[in-house]
Amino acid sequence: MNYSNIKKNFGIKLALIRKSKKLSRVQLAKIANINSNYIKQIEQGNAKVTVKTAQLLANALEVEIHTLFDFKF
C-alpha cells in the first residue's frame, strides 16, 4: 500500500467513525482542537497526518489510535 492510499484510507476511516458517532466535522474539530478545514482535507485524503494529530482525533472520537488505521471496511 502506497502513501497516497494510506492517506485516502485513513480519511475514509476517520469519516466513518465520525459519522457513526453522529458528529459533524465542526463538532469533531472543537473536541479535538483541530481546524475543521483540516479535518475535511484529511477525510478527503489530501492532508498529511502526524501521529500527534491521529492521537488527538482518536481521543476526540473515544477510540484507540490503531482503530483509525484498521482499513478493513
Residue, then its C-alpha position, 0 to 999 in steps of 0.5 A: m500500500n502506497y502513501s497516497n492510499i494510506k492517506k485516502n484510507f485513513g480519511i475514509k476511516l476517520a469519516l466513518i467513525r465520525k459519522s457513526k458517532k453522529l458528529s459533524r466535522v465542526q463538532l469533531a474539530k472543537i473536541a479535538n482542537i483541530n481546524s475543521n478545514y483540516i479535518k475535511q482535507i484529511e477525510q478527503g485524503n489530501a492532508k498529511v497526518t502526524v501521529k500527534t494529530a491521529q492521537l488527538l482525533a482518536n481521543a476526540l472520537e473515544v477510540e484507540i489510535h490503531t482503530l483509525f488505521d484498521f482499513k478493513f471496511 
